[in-house]
Amino acid sequence: MAKSKTTESYKGVFEYETMELTEETKEGVFIYDIKEALKRFDGKNLSFQLVEENPVQPKE
């Protein structure tokens, strides 16, 4: 069966209290309203994933 897929990706620091994600790039600082992003998927069948990324120190 064919499938249609809608994806939104955000990468940055998440603040639960404000439901905002702050992304810093060389182009500037961008703030995303995660609650508004989730609202677009209200009532839809979702696959949901949260990933935490941390730097790893290289071997000296």
N, C-alpha and C positions, 0 to 999 in steps of 0.2 A: 504494500500500500504506500502511496506517496505521502510525504510529510512536508509541511511548511514550518519554518523555524524563525522565530524572532528573537534576537539576542541584543542585550545592552551590556556593556562592560565598563566598569569603573575601577580605577586604581588610585589609591591614596590613603589618607588617614581618616578613619571613621570615628565620628563622635556620636554616641548613642543619645545623649541628652538633646541634641539639636537635630538628630537624624540627618546629618550632613557629612559628606565625604570631601576632603580637601586634597586636591591633586596639585603638586608643584612640578612644573616642567620648565624648560629653558624659555618657553614662550610666556610664562607667567604662572600665577596661582589661580586655580579654578575651583569653585565650590559648587557641589551638586546636592540637590535636595533628594535624599534617598526615599523619603516618604512619597514624594511626587512620582518618582520613578516606579515605585512599587504599585502605586495607584493605577498606573497604565496597564498593569497585569491583573487587576482585581477581577475575580471570577473566572480566570483562565486556568487551565491545567498546566502546572509548572514543574520544572526540575530546578531545584534551588541549591546553590553551592556557595559557601564562604571559604576563602583561602587567606591565611595569614602568611605574609612573606617577611623573612628576616635575613639579613646579610650573614654570610658564613665566612669566617676568617680563613684565608689560605694558609697552607703549610709554609713555614719560613725556610 
